[in-house]
Amino acid sequence: MATAKPILYGAWISSCSHRVRIALNLKGVDYEYKAVNPRTDPDYEKINPIKYIPALVDGDFVLSDSLAIILYLEDKYPQHPLMPKDIKMKALDLQIANIVCSSIQPLQGYGVIGLHEGRLSSDESLEVVQRYIDKGFRAIEKLLDGCDSKYCVGDEVHLGDVFLAPQIHAAINRFQIDMLSFSCRQSTQFCGDFTTHTWKFRHFKLHCPKISKMHLQPDNQESKPVTTICV
C-alpha cells in the first residue's frame, strides 16, 4: 500500500513556509502543497490551533513551526543533510537559523505590525521592520566574518542558508532593504527572481539560492516551487 504524501500548508508571502519548501525540495521529498490563509480559513485552526503557518501533516502526525518541521524532516529524510557534522559548525548553523526565526522574522509579521495600527504610519511601521532586519543581518554578518566557504558554514547548503535565503528575499522584495548598504567587496550574480545583491558578510562572490518563481506571479496563485542552487 502506497504511503500518502506529506501535506504542507503554507502561503506565498510566508518566509516560514518558504524555508520549509526549500528543505523539502533539497531532500527530494514528494509532497502535496496546500495554500491557506490562516486569518480567514476557519478550518485551518483544526490543523494548527495557534493558526500560524506553516504546518506539516505526515500521515496521522501534525507538526507546526518551521524549525520543528525542518528538524523532523532532517531526521526522517537523511538525504542532503542540513546540519554539519562538526559540532562547532552545527552550533553556528543553528545560531544563524535562530537569529532569523526568533530575532528577525517574528518582528516583521502581521501580529507585531498589527499592534501599531492606528499609532504608526505605514512609513513608520516599515522603518521599525527595517531596523530589526538590519540588526539581525549585521549580527549574522559578524558571526560569519572570516568564513571562507561557499555557503554559511560549508560548501553545501545547510540549515542557516535555508533560513537566510527567504529572509533576504523578503527584505528586498517586501521591506525595501537596500542590500547594497552592506557594501561588500564583490557583487553577486543575478539569479532569476532572487538576488542578494552585495552583502558584507561574505568575502567572495555569494552563491545565491534561486527560490521560487511563484513570488513573481501577479495573481499570487501558488505552485509547488522548484529549488535549485545557482553556482
mmCIF file of the C-alpha atoms, coordinates in Angstrom:
data_MODEL
# 
_entry.id   MODEL 
# 
loop_
_atom_site.group_PDB 
_atom_site.id 
_atom_site.type_symbol 
_atom_site.label_atom_id 
_atom_site.label_alt_id 
_atom_site.label_comp_id 
_atom_site.label_asym_id 
_atom_site.label_entity_id 
_atom_site.label_seq_id 
_atom_site.pdbx_PDB_ins_code 
_atom_site.Cartn_x 
_atom_site.Cartn_y 
_atom_site.Cartn_z 
_atom_site.occupancy 
_atom_site.B_iso_or_equiv 
_atom_site.pdbx_formal_charge 
_atom_site.auth_seq_id 
_atom_site.auth_comp_id 
_atom_site.auth_asym_id 
_atom_site.auth_atom_id 
_atom_site.pdbx_PDB_model_num 
ATOM 1   C CA . MET A 1 1   ? 0.000   0.000  0.000   1.00 0.00 ? 1   MET A CA 1 
ATOM 2   C CA . ALA A 1 2   ? 1.391   3.362  -1.060  1.00 0.00 ? 2   ALA A CA 1 
ATOM 3   C CA . THR A 1 3   ? 2.240   5.811  1.678   1.00 0.00 ? 3   THR A CA 1 
ATOM 4   C CA . ALA A 1 4   ? 0.362   9.103  1.480   1.00 0.00 ? 4   ALA A CA 1 
ATOM 5   C CA . LYS A 1 5   ? 2.407   12.146 0.629   1.00 0.00 ? 5   LYS A CA 1 
ATOM 6   C CA . PRO A 1 6   ? 3.072   14.619 3.437   1.00 0.00 ? 6   PRO A CA 1 
ATOM 7   C CA . ILE A 1 7   ? 0.970   17.761 3.105   1.00 0.00 ? 7   ILE A CA 1 
ATOM 8   C CA . LEU A 1 8   ? 2.452   21.198 3.655   1.00 0.00 ? 8   LEU A CA 1 
ATOM 9   C CA . TYR A 1 9   ? 0.082   24.057 4.476   1.00 0.00 ? 9   TYR A CA 1 
ATOM 10  C CA . GLY A 1 10  ? 1.589   27.447 3.697   1.00 0.00 ? 10  GLY A CA 1 
ATOM 11  C CA . ALA A 1 11  ? 1.212   30.800 1.977   1.00 0.00 ? 11  ALA A CA 1 
ATOM 12  C CA . TRP A 1 12  ? 3.118   32.510 -0.808  1.00 0.00 ? 12  TRP A CA 1 
ATOM 13  C CA . ILE A 1 13  ? 4.023   35.503 1.329   1.00 0.00 ? 13  ILE A CA 1 
ATOM 14  C CA . SER A 1 14  ? 5.305   33.488 4.287   1.00 0.00 ? 14  SER A CA 1 
ATOM 15  C CA . SER A 1 15  ? 9.081   33.188 4.625   1.00 0.00 ? 15  SER A CA 1 
ATOM 16  C CA . CYS A 1 16  ? 8.461   30.459 7.224   1.00 0.00 ? 16  CYS A CA 1 
ATOM 17  C CA . SER A 1 17  ? 6.642   28.378 4.601   1.00 0.00 ? 17  SER A CA 1 
ATOM 18  C CA . HIS A 1 18  ? 9.331   29.318 2.104   1.00 0.00 ? 18  HIS A CA 1 
ATOM 19  C CA . ARG A 1 19  ? 12.131  27.784 4.164   1.00 0.00 ? 19  ARG A CA 1 
ATOM 20  C CA . VAL A 1 20  ? 10.232  24.509 4.621   1.00 0.00 ? 20  VAL A CA 1 
ATOM 21  C CA . ARG A 1 21  ? 9.647   24.238 0.869   1.00 0.00 ? 21  ARG A CA 1 
ATOM 22  C CA . ILE A 1 22  ? 13.370  24.687 0.290   1.00 0.00 ? 22  ILE A CA 1 
ATOM 23  C CA . ALA A 1 23  ? 14.155  21.891 2.763   1.00 0.00 ? 23  ALA A CA 1 
ATOM 24  C CA . LEU A 1 24  ? 11.585  19.542 1.212   1.00 0.00 ? 24  LEU A CA 1 
ATOM 25  C CA . ASN A 1 25  ? 12.888  20.184 -2.279  1.00 0.00 ? 25  ASN A CA 1 
ATOM 26  C CA . LEU A 1 26  ? 16.545  19.867 -1.319  1.00 0.00 ? 26  LEU A CA 1 
ATOM 27  C CA . LYS A 1 27  ? 15.771  16.492 0.227   1.00 0.00 ? 27  LYS A CA 1 
ATOM 28  C CA . GLY A 1 28  ? 13.734  15.413 -2.788  1.00 0.00 ? 28  GLY A CA 1 
ATOM 29  C CA . VAL A 1 29  ? 10.583  14.757 -0.785  1.00 0.00 ? 29  VAL A CA 1 
ATOM 30  C CA . ASP A 1 30  ? 7.424   14.293 -2.845  1.00 0.00 ? 30  ASP A CA 1 
ATOM 31  C CA . TYR A 1 31  ? 4.778   16.297 -1.023  1.00 0.00 ? 31  TYR A CA 1 
ATOM 32  C CA . GLU A 1 32  ? 1.423   17.957 -1.528  1.00 0.00 ? 32  GLU A CA 1 
ATOM 33  C CA . TYR A 1 33  ? 1.170   21.716 -1.122  1.00 0.00 ? 33  TYR A CA 1 
ATOM 34  C CA . LYS A 1 34  ? -1.968  23.468 0.083   1.00 0.00 ? 34  LYS A CA 1 
ATOM 35  C CA . ALA A 1 35  ? -2.232  27.245 0.144   1.00 0.00 ? 35  ALA A CA 1 
ATOM 36  C CA . VAL A 1 36  ? -4.073  28.629 3.137   1.00 0.00 ? 36  VAL A CA 1 
ATOM 37  C CA . ASN A 1 37  ? -4.872  31.980 4.714   1.00 0.00 ? 37  ASN A CA 1 
ATOM 38  C CA . PRO A 1 38  ? -4.817  31.275 8.462   1.00 0.00 ? 38  PRO A CA 1 
ATOM 39  C CA . ARG A 1 39  ? -6.548  34.558 9.259   1.00 0.00 ? 39  ARG A CA 1 
ATOM 40  C CA . THR A 1 40  ? -9.631  33.781 7.189   1.00 0.00 ? 40  THR A CA 1 
ATOM 41  C CA . ASP A 1 41  ? -9.794  29.987 6.905   1.00 0.00 ? 41  ASP A CA 1 
ATOM 42  C CA . PRO A 1 42  ? -11.744 28.603 9.889   1.00 0.00 ? 42  PRO A CA 1 
ATOM 43  C CA . ASP A 1 43  ? -10.800 25.003 9.066   1.00 0.00 ? 43  ASP A CA 1 
ATOM 44  C CA . TYR A 1 44  ? -7.099  25.664 9.441   1.00 0.00 ? 44  TYR A CA 1 
ATOM 45  C CA . GLU A 1 45  ? -7.473  26.059 13.207  1.00 0.00 ? 45  GLU A CA 1 
ATOM 46  C CA . LYS A 1 46  ? -8.324  22.340 13.358  1.00 0.00 ? 46  LYS A CA 1 
ATOM 47  C CA . ILE A 1 47  ? -4.890  21.610 11.919  1.00 0.00 ? 47  ILE A CA 1 
ATOM 48  C CA . ASN A 1 48  ? -2.948  24.179 13.913  1.00 0.00 ? 48  ASN A CA 1 
ATOM 49  C CA . PRO A 1 49  ? -4.780  25.701 16.915  1.00 0.00 ? 49  PRO A CA 1 
ATOM 50  C CA . ILE A 1 50  ? -2.453  28.695 17.058  1.00 0.00 ? 50  ILE A CA 1 
ATOM 51  C CA . LYS A 1 51  ? -3.274  29.357 13.382  1.00 0.00 ? 51  LYS A CA 1 
ATOM 52  C CA . TYR A 1 52  ? 0.277   30.075 12.278  1.00 0.00 ? 52  TYR A CA 1 
ATOM 53  C CA . ILE A 1 53  ? 1.855   28.746 9.123   1.00 0.00 ? 53  ILE A CA 1 
ATOM 54  C CA . PRO A 1 54  ? 3.367   26.502 8.017   1.00 0.00 ? 54  PRO A CA 1 
ATOM 55  C CA . ALA A 1 55  ? 2.008   23.173 9.190   1.00 0.00 ? 55  ALA A CA 1 
ATOM 56  C CA . LEU A 1 56  ? 3.002   19.712 8.008   1.00 0.00 ? 56  LEU A CA 1 
ATOM 57  C CA . VAL A 1 57  ? 0.639   16.753 8.030   1.00 0.00 ? 57  VAL A CA 1 
ATOM 58  C CA . ASP A 1 58  ? 2.509   13.467 7.669   1.00 0.00 ? 58  ASP A CA 1 
ATOM 59  C CA . GLY A 1 59  ? 0.007   10.648 7.920   1.00 0.00 ? 59  GLY A CA 1 
ATOM 60  C CA . ASP A 1 60  ? -1.605  10.963 11.337  1.00 0.00 ? 60  ASP A CA 1 
ATOM 61  C CA . PHE A 1 61  ? 1.171   13.244 12.617  1.00 0.00 ? 61  PHE A CA 1 
ATOM 62  C CA . VAL A 1 62  ? 0.664   17.020 12.544  1.00 0.00 ? 62  VAL A CA 1 
ATOM 63  C CA . LEU A 1 63  ? 3.514   19.428 13.169  1.00 0.00 ? 63  LEU A CA 1 
ATOM 64  C CA . SER A 1 64  ? 3.773   23.212 13.036  1.00 0.00 ? 64  SER A CA 1 
ATOM 65  C CA . ASP A 1 65  ? 6.646   25.711 13.365  1.00 0.00 ? 65  ASP A CA 1 
ATOM 66  C CA . SER A 1 66  ? 9.153   25.795 10.527  1.00 0.00 ? 66  SER A CA 1 
ATOM 67  C CA . LEU A 1 67  ? 12.205  24.924 12.632  1.00 0.00 ? 67  LEU A CA 1 
ATOM 68  C CA . ALA A 1 68  ? 10.468  21.932 14.217  1.00 0.00 ? 68  ALA A CA 1 
ATOM 69  C CA . ILE A 1 69  ? 9.260   20.782 10.788  1.00 0.00 ? 69  ILE A CA 1 
ATOM 70  C CA . ILE A 1 70  ? 12.706  21.051 9.196   1.00 0.00 ? 70  ILE A CA 1 
ATOM 71  C CA . LEU A 1 71  ? 14.385  19.201 12.080  1.00 0.00 ? 71  LEU A CA 1 
ATOM 72  C CA . TYR A 1 72  ? 11.731  16.475 11.731  1.00 0.00 ? 72  TYR A CA 1 
ATOM 73  C CA . LEU A 1 73  ? 12.486  16.263 8.004   1.00 0.00 ? 73  LEU A CA 1 
ATOM 74  C CA . GLU A 1 74  ? 16.183  16.116 8.792   1.00 0.00 ? 74  GLU A CA 1 
ATOM 75  C CA . ASP A 1 75  ? 15.653  13.036 10.962  1.00 0.00 ? 75  ASP A CA 1 
ATOM 76  C CA . LYS A 1 76  ? 13.206  11.318 8.612   1.00 0.00 ? 76  LYS A CA 1 
ATOM 77  C CA . TYR A 1 77  ? 14.967  12.046 5.324   1.00 0.00 ? 77  TYR A CA 1 
ATOM 78  C CA . PRO A 1 78  ? 18.749  11.740 5.746   1.00 0.00 ? 78  PRO A CA 1 
ATOM 79  C CA . GLN A 1 79  ? 19.498  12.627 2.114   1.00 0.00 ? 79  GLN A CA 1 
ATOM 80  C CA . HIS A 1 80  ? 21.141  16.043 1.683   1.00 0.00 ? 80  HIS A CA 1 
ATOM 81  C CA . PRO A 1 81  ? 21.896  16.596 5.396   1.00 0.00 ? 81  PRO A CA 1 
ATOM 82  C CA . LEU A 1 82  ? 21.115  20.127 6.541   1.00 0.00 ? 82  LEU A CA 1 
ATOM 83  C CA . MET A 1 83  ? 23.280  20.002 9.654   1.00 0.00 ? 83  MET A CA 1 
ATOM 84  C CA . PRO A 1 84  ? 27.097  19.939 9.615   1.00 0.00 ? 84  PRO A CA 1 
ATOM 85  C CA . LYS A 1 85  ? 28.818  17.031 11.331  1.00 0.00 ? 85  LYS A CA 1 
ATOM 86  C CA . ASP A 1 86  ? 31.313  19.280 13.097  1.00 0.00 ? 86  ASP A CA 1 
ATOM 87  C CA . ILE A 1 87  ? 29.723  20.214 16.425  1.00 0.00 ? 87  ILE A CA 1 
ATOM 88  C CA . LYS A 1 88  ? 31.003  23.804 16.362  1.00 0.00 ? 88  LYS A CA 1 
ATOM 89  C CA . MET A 1 89  ? 29.795  24.392 12.803  1.00 0.00 ? 89  MET A CA 1 
ATOM 90  C CA . LYS A 1 90  ? 26.488  22.770 13.734  1.00 0.00 ? 90  LYS A CA 1 
ATOM 91  C CA . ALA A 1 91  ? 26.095  25.141 16.668  1.00 0.00 ? 91  ALA A CA 1 
ATOM 92  C CA . LEU A 1 92  ? 26.925  28.145 14.467  1.00 0.00 ? 92  LEU A CA 1 
ATOM 93  C CA . ASP A 1 93  ? 24.484  26.915 11.828  1.00 0.00 ? 93  ASP A CA 1 
ATOM 94  C CA . LEU A 1 94  ? 21.712  26.672 14.425  1.00 0.00 ? 94  LEU A CA 1 
ATOM 95  C CA . GLN A 1 95  ? 22.583  30.116 15.756  1.00 0.00 ? 95  GLN A CA 1 
ATOM 96  C CA . ILE A 1 96  ? 22.191  31.668 12.302  1.00 0.00 ? 96  ILE A CA 1 
ATOM 97  C CA . ALA A 1 97  ? 18.862  29.929 11.750  1.00 0.00 ? 97  ALA A CA 1 
ATOM 98  C CA . ASN A 1 98  ? 17.632  31.031 15.164  1.00 0.00 ? 98  ASN A CA 1 
ATOM 99  C CA . ILE A 1 99  ? 18.574  34.663 14.605  1.00 0.00 ? 99  ILE A CA 1 
ATOM 100 C CA . VAL A 1 100 ? 16.362  34.602 11.526  1.00 0.00 ? 100 VAL A CA 1 
ATOM 101 C CA . CYS A 1 101 ? 13.442  32.713 13.074  1.00 0.00 ? 101 CYS A CA 1 
ATOM 102 C CA . SER A 1 102 ? 13.426  34.337 16.507  1.00 0.00 ? 102 SER A CA 1 
ATOM 103 C CA . SER A 1 103 ? 15.084  37.758 16.203  1.00 0.00 ? 103 SER A CA 1 
ATOM 104 C CA . ILE A 1 104 ? 14.124  38.926 12.703  1.00 0.00 ? 104 ILE A CA 1 
ATOM 105 C CA . GLN A 1 105 ? 11.108  37.239 11.130  1.00 0.00 ? 105 GLN A CA 1 
ATOM 106 C CA . PRO A 1 106 ? 8.672   37.394 14.094  1.00 0.00 ? 106 PRO A CA 1 
ATOM 107 C CA . LEU A 1 107 ? 9.231   41.146 14.351  1.00 0.00 ? 107 LEU A CA 1 
ATOM 108 C CA . GLN A 1 108 ? 8.181   41.753 10.753  1.00 0.00 ? 108 GLN A CA 1 
ATOM 109 C CA . GLY A 1 109 ? 4.967   39.711 10.902  1.00 0.00 ? 109 GLY A CA 1 
ATOM 110 C CA . TYR A 1 110 ? 1.388   40.897 10.847  1.00 0.00 ? 110 TYR A CA 1 
ATOM 111 C CA . GLY A 1 111 ? 0.974   40.060 14.518  1.00 0.00 ? 111 GLY A CA 1 
ATOM 112 C CA . VAL A 1 112 ? 3.620   42.576 15.554  1.00 0.00 ? 112 VAL A CA 1 
ATOM 113 C CA . ILE A 1 113 ? 2.985   45.210 12.902  1.00 0.00 ? 113 ILE A CA 1 
ATOM 114 C CA . GLY A 1 114 ? -0.739  44.989 13.629  1.00 0.00 ? 114 GLY A CA 1 
ATOM 115 C CA . LEU A 1 115 ? -0.161  46.103 17.217  1.00 0.00 ? 115 LEU A CA 1 
ATOM 116 C CA . HIS A 1 116 ? 0.844   49.504 15.897  1.00 0.00 ? 116 HIS A CA 1 
ATOM 117 C CA . GLU A 1 117 ? -2.103  50.014 13.570  1.00 0.00 ? 117 GLU A CA 1 
ATOM 118 C CA . GLY A 1 118 ? -3.557  53.436 14.161  1.00 0.00 ? 118 GLY A CA 1 
ATOM 119 C CA . ARG A 1 119 ? -0.484  54.609 16.066  1.00 0.00 ? 119 ARG A CA 1 
ATOM 120 C CA . LEU A 1 120 ? 2.178   54.440 13.367  1.00 0.00 ? 120 LEU A CA 1 
ATOM 121 C CA . SER A 1 121 ? 2.019   55.466 9.745   1.00 0.00 ? 121 SER A CA 1 
ATOM 122 C CA . SER A 1 122 ? 2.891   52.915 7.075   1.00 0.00 ? 122 SER A CA 1 
ATOM 123 C CA . ASP A 1 123 ? 6.289   54.571 6.659   1.00 0.00 ? 123 ASP A CA 1 
ATOM 124 C CA . GLU A 1 124 ? 6.916   54.421 10.404  1.00 0.00 ? 124 GLU A CA 1 
ATOM 125 C CA . SER A 1 125 ? 5.902   50.754 10.544  1.00 0.00 ? 125 SER A CA 1 
ATOM 126 C CA . LEU A 1 126 ? 8.232   49.980 7.661   1.00 0.00 ? 126 LEU A CA 1 
ATOM 127 C CA . GLU A 1 127 ? 11.052  51.770 9.442   1.00 0.00 ? 127 GLU A CA 1 
ATOM 128 C CA . VAL A 1 128 ? 10.535  49.613 12.551  1.00 0.00 ? 128 VAL A CA 1 
ATOM 129 C CA . VAL A 1 129 ? 10.659  46.416 10.492  1.00 0.00 ? 129 VAL A CA 1 
ATOM 130 C CA . GLN A 1 130 ? 13.742  47.574 8.597   1.00 0.00 ? 130 GLN A CA 1 
ATOM 131 C CA . ARG A 1 131 ? 15.513  48.328 11.869  1.00 0.00 ? 131 ARG A CA 1 
ATOM 132 C CA . TYR A 1 132 ? 15.034  44.767 13.147  1.00 0.00 ? 132 TYR A CA 1 
ATOM 133 C CA . ILE A 1 133 ? 16.054  43.220 9.821   1.00 0.00 ? 133 ILE A CA 1 
ATOM 134 C CA . ASP A 1 134 ? 19.168  45.389 9.700   1.00 0.00 ? 134 ASP A CA 1 
ATOM 135 C CA . LYS A 1 135 ? 20.073  44.464 13.278  1.00 0.00 ? 135 LYS A CA 1 
ATOM 136 C CA . GLY A 1 136 ? 19.719  40.739 12.592  1.00 0.00 ? 136 GLY A CA 1 
ATOM 137 C CA . PHE A 1 137 ? 21.629  40.846 9.306   1.00 0.00 ? 137 PHE A CA 1 
ATOM 138 C CA . ARG A 1 138 ? 24.526  42.710 10.899  1.00 0.00 ? 138 ARG A CA 1 
ATOM 139 C CA . ALA A 1 139 ? 24.684  40.142 13.721  1.00 0.00 ? 139 ALA A CA 1 
ATOM 140 C CA . ILE A 1 140 ? 24.899  37.288 11.192  1.00 0.00 ? 140 ILE A CA 1 
ATOM 141 C CA . GLU A 1 141 ? 27.465  39.288 9.254   1.00 0.00 ? 141 GLU A CA 1 
ATOM 142 C CA . LYS A 1 142 ? 29.702  39.426 12.329  1.00 0.00 ? 142 LYS A CA 1 
ATOM 143 C CA . LEU A 1 143 ? 29.241  35.721 13.069  1.00 0.00 ? 143 LEU A CA 1 
ATOM 144 C CA . LEU A 1 144 ? 30.386  34.814 9.566   1.00 0.00 ? 144 LEU A CA 1 
ATOM 145 C CA . ASP A 1 145 ? 33.252  37.261 9.396   1.00 0.00 ? 145 ASP A CA 1 
ATOM 146 C CA . GLY A 1 146 ? 36.279  35.373 8.116   1.00 0.00 ? 146 GLY A CA 1 
ATOM 147 C CA . CYS A 1 147 ? 34.344  32.329 6.933   1.00 0.00 ? 147 CYS A CA 1 
ATOM 148 C CA . ASP A 1 148 ? 35.887  31.072 3.726   1.00 0.00 ? 148 ASP A CA 1 
ATOM 149 C CA . SER A 1 149 ? 33.234  28.670 2.476   1.00 0.00 ? 149 SER A CA 1 
ATOM 150 C CA . LYS A 1 150 ? 30.781  28.704 -0.409  1.00 0.00 ? 150 LYS A CA 1 
ATOM 151 C CA . TYR A 1 151 ? 27.775  28.915 1.920   1.00 0.00 ? 151 TYR A CA 1 
ATOM 152 C CA . CYS A 1 152 ? 27.352  29.998 5.537   1.00 0.00 ? 152 CYS A CA 1 
ATOM 153 C CA . VAL A 1 153 ? 29.102  27.113 7.275   1.00 0.00 ? 153 VAL A CA 1 
ATOM 154 C CA . GLY A 1 154 ? 30.448  24.992 4.446   1.00 0.00 ? 154 GLY A CA 1 
ATOM 155 C CA . ASP A 1 155 ? 30.412  24.221 0.763   1.00 0.00 ? 155 ASP A CA 1 
ATOM 156 C CA . GLU A 1 156 ? 26.949  22.625 0.924   1.00 0.00 ? 156 GLU A CA 1 
ATOM 157 C CA . VAL A 1 157 ? 23.614  24.254 1.725   1.00 0.00 ? 157 VAL A CA 1 
ATOM 158 C CA . HIS A 1 158 ? 22.799  23.866 5.412   1.00 0.00 ? 158 HIS A CA 1 
ATOM 159 C CA . LEU A 1 159 ? 20.103  24.989 7.830   1.00 0.00 ? 159 LEU A CA 1 
ATOM 160 C CA . GLY A 1 160 ? 21.353  28.559 8.149   1.00 0.00 ? 160 GLY A CA 1 
ATOM 161 C CA . ASP A 1 161 ? 21.216  29.042 4.376   1.00 0.00 ? 161 ASP A CA 1 
ATOM 162 C CA . VAL A 1 162 ? 17.701  27.597 4.229   1.00 0.00 ? 162 VAL A CA 1 
ATOM 163 C CA . PHE A 1 163 ? 16.543  30.195 6.764   1.00 0.00 ? 163 PHE A CA 1 
ATOM 164 C CA . LEU A 1 164 ? 18.615  33.070 5.445   1.00 0.00 ? 164 LEU A CA 1 
ATOM 165 C CA . ALA A 1 165 ? 17.616  32.915 1.764   1.00 0.00 ? 165 ALA A CA 1 
ATOM 166 C CA . PRO A 1 166 ? 13.863  33.594 2.270   1.00 0.00 ? 166 PRO A CA 1 
ATOM 167 C CA . GLN A 1 167 ? 14.683  36.344 4.760   1.00 0.00 ? 167 GLN A CA 1 
ATOM 168 C CA . ILE A 1 168 ? 16.899  38.136 2.237   1.00 0.00 ? 168 ILE A CA 1 
ATOM 169 C CA . HIS A 1 169 ? 14.183  37.653 -0.381  1.00 0.00 ? 169 HIS A CA 1 
ATOM 170 C CA . ALA A 1 170 ? 11.592  39.233 1.937   1.00 0.00 ? 170 ALA A CA 1 
ATOM 171 C CA . ALA A 1 171 ? 13.967  42.023 2.920   1.00 0.00 ? 171 ALA A CA 1 
ATOM 172 C CA . ILE A 1 172 ? 14.489  43.051 -0.697  1.00 0.00 ? 172 ILE A CA 1 
ATOM 173 C CA . ASN A 1 173 ? 11.035  42.448 -2.125  1.00 0.00 ? 173 ASN A CA 1 
ATOM 174 C CA . ARG A 1 174 ? 8.718   43.264 0.780   1.00 0.00 ? 174 ARG A CA 1 
ATOM 175 C CA . PHE A 1 175 ? 10.580  45.602 3.080   1.00 0.00 ? 175 PHE A CA 1 
ATOM 176 C CA . GLN A 1 176 ? 12.720  47.654 0.696   1.00 0.00 ? 176 GLN A CA 1 
ATOM 177 C CA . ILE A 1 177 ? 16.037  46.797 2.316   1.00 0.00 ? 177 ILE A CA 1 
ATOM 178 C CA . ASP A 1 178 ? 18.924  48.070 0.207   1.00 0.00 ? 178 ASP A CA 1 
ATOM 179 C CA . MET A 1 179 ? 21.407  45.221 0.392   1.00 0.00 ? 179 MET A CA 1 
ATOM 180 C CA . LEU A 1 180 ? 23.992  47.481 -1.245  1.00 0.00 ? 180 LEU A CA 1 
ATOM 181 C CA . SER A 1 181 ? 24.223  49.274 2.100   1.00 0.00 ? 181 SER A CA 1 
ATOM 182 C CA . PHE A 1 182 ? 26.043  46.180 3.346   1.00 0.00 ? 182 PHE A CA 1 
ATOM 183 C CA . SER A 1 183 ? 28.816  47.166 0.946   1.00 0.00 ? 183 SER A CA 1 
ATOM 184 C CA . CYS A 1 184 ? 30.661  44.005 0.002   1.00 0.00 ? 184 CYS A CA 1 
ATOM 185 C CA . ARG A 1 185 ? 33.899  43.740 -1.871  1.00 0.00 ? 185 ARG A CA 1 
ATOM 186 C CA . GLN A 1 186 ? 32.268  41.935 -4.775  1.00 0.00 ? 186 GLN A CA 1 
ATOM 187 C CA . SER A 1 187 ? 28.852  41.933 -6.367  1.00 0.00 ? 187 SER A CA 1 
ATOM 188 C CA . THR A 1 188 ? 26.776  38.808 -6.708  1.00 0.00 ? 188 THR A CA 1 
ATOM 189 C CA . GLN A 1 189 ? 25.411  37.314 -9.897  1.00 0.00 ? 189 GLN A CA 1 
ATOM 190 C CA . PHE A 1 190 ? 21.820  37.947 -10.779 1.00 0.00 ? 190 PHE A CA 1 
ATOM 191 C CA . CYS A 1 191 ? 19.881  34.769 -10.317 1.00 0.00 ? 191 CYS A CA 1 
ATOM 192 C CA . GLY A 1 192 ? 16.338  34.576 -11.644 1.00 0.00 ? 192 GLY A CA 1 
ATOM 193 C CA . ASP A 1 193 ? 13.815  36.044 -9.244  1.00 0.00 ? 193 ASP A CA 1 
ATOM 194 C CA . PHE A 1 194 ? 16.171  36.228 -6.272  1.00 0.00 ? 194 PHE A CA 1 
ATOM 195 C CA . THR A 1 195 ? 19.167  38.464 -5.961  1.00 0.00 ? 195 THR A CA 1 
ATOM 196 C CA . THR A 1 196 ? 21.102  39.063 -2.778  1.00 0.00 ? 196 THR A CA 1 
ATOM 197 C CA . HIS A 1 197 ? 22.986  41.959 -4.373  1.00 0.00 ? 197 HIS A CA 1 
ATOM 198 C CA . THR A 1 198 ? 26.041  42.542 -2.237  1.00 0.00 ? 198 THR A CA 1 
ATOM 199 C CA . TRP A 1 199 ? 26.271  41.631 1.403   1.00 0.00 ? 199 TRP A CA 1 
ATOM 200 C CA . LYS A 1 200 ? 29.300  42.375 3.504   1.00 0.00 ? 200 LYS A CA 1 
ATOM 201 C CA . PHE A 1 201 ? 29.295  39.124 5.449   1.00 0.00 ? 201 PHE A CA 1 
ATOM 202 C CA . ARG A 1 202 ? 30.833  37.208 2.537   1.00 0.00 ? 202 ARG A CA 1 
ATOM 203 C CA . HIS A 1 203 ? 34.380  37.928 1.372   1.00 0.00 ? 203 HIS A CA 1 
ATOM 204 C CA . PHE A 1 204 ? 33.726  36.369 -2.006  1.00 0.00 ? 204 PHE A CA 1 
ATOM 205 C CA . LYS A 1 205 ? 31.072  36.093 -4.664  1.00 0.00 ? 205 LYS A CA 1 
ATOM 206 C CA . LEU A 1 206 ? 27.890  34.888 -2.986  1.00 0.00 ? 206 LEU A CA 1 
ATOM 207 C CA . HIS A 1 207 ? 26.256  31.823 -4.456  1.00 0.00 ? 207 HIS A CA 1 
ATOM 208 C CA . CYS A 1 208 ? 22.645  32.865 -4.336  1.00 0.00 ? 208 CYS A CA 1 
ATOM 209 C CA . PRO A 1 209 ? 19.849  30.332 -3.941  1.00 0.00 ? 209 PRO A CA 1 
ATOM 210 C CA . LYS A 1 210 ? 17.187  30.539 -6.634  1.00 0.00 ? 210 LYS A CA 1 
ATOM 211 C CA . ILE A 1 211 ? 13.955  30.189 -4.755  1.00 0.00 ? 211 ILE A CA 1 
ATOM 212 C CA . SER A 1 212 ? 10.504  30.060 -6.288  1.00 0.00 ? 212 SER A CA 1 
ATOM 213 C CA . LYS A 1 213 ? 9.089   31.886 -9.279  1.00 0.00 ? 213 LYS A CA 1 
ATOM 214 C CA . MET A 1 214 ? 5.748   31.875 -7.512  1.00 0.00 ? 214 MET A CA 1 
ATOM 215 C CA . HIS A 1 215 ? 6.829   35.134 -5.917  1.00 0.00 ? 215 HIS A CA 1 
ATOM 216 C CA . LEU A 1 216 ? 6.639   36.749 -9.329  1.00 0.00 ? 216 LEU A CA 1 
ATOM 217 C CA . GLN A 1 217 ? 3.110   35.591 -10.113 1.00 0.00 ? 217 GLN A CA 1 
ATOM 218 C CA . PRO A 1 218 ? 0.830   38.648 -10.164 1.00 0.00 ? 218 PRO A CA 1 
ATOM 219 C CA . ASP A 1 219 ? -2.264  36.729 -9.142  1.00 0.00 ? 219 ASP A CA 1 
ATOM 220 C CA . ASN A 1 220 ? -0.471  35.170 -6.143  1.00 0.00 ? 220 ASN A CA 1 
ATOM 221 C CA . GLN A 1 221 ? -1.524  31.723 -7.265  1.00 0.00 ? 221 GLN A CA 1 
ATOM 222 C CA . GLU A 1 222 ? 0.724   29.116 -5.774  1.00 0.00 ? 222 GLU A CA 1 
ATOM 223 C CA . SER A 1 223 ? 2.507   26.269 -7.409  1.00 0.00 ? 223 SER A CA 1 
ATOM 224 C CA . LYS A 1 224 ? 4.950   23.798 -5.970  1.00 0.00 ? 224 LYS A CA 1 
ATOM 225 C CA . PRO A 1 225 ? 8.310   25.551 -6.259  1.00 0.00 ? 225 PRO A CA 1 
ATOM 226 C CA . VAL A 1 226 ? 11.462  24.049 -7.647  1.00 0.00 ? 226 VAL A CA 1 
ATOM 227 C CA . THR A 1 227 ? 14.513  24.907 -5.595  1.00 0.00 ? 227 THR A CA 1 
ATOM 228 C CA . THR A 1 228 ? 17.910  24.878 -7.261  1.00 0.00 ? 228 THR A CA 1 
ATOM 229 C CA . ILE A 1 229 ? 21.188  26.416 -6.323  1.00 0.00 ? 229 ILE A CA 1 
ATOM 230 C CA . CYS A 1 230 ? 22.872  28.788 -8.738  1.00 0.00 ? 230 CYS A CA 1 
ATOM 231 C CA . VAL A 1 231 ? 26.636  28.483 -8.934  1.00 0.00 ? 231 VAL A CA 1 
# 
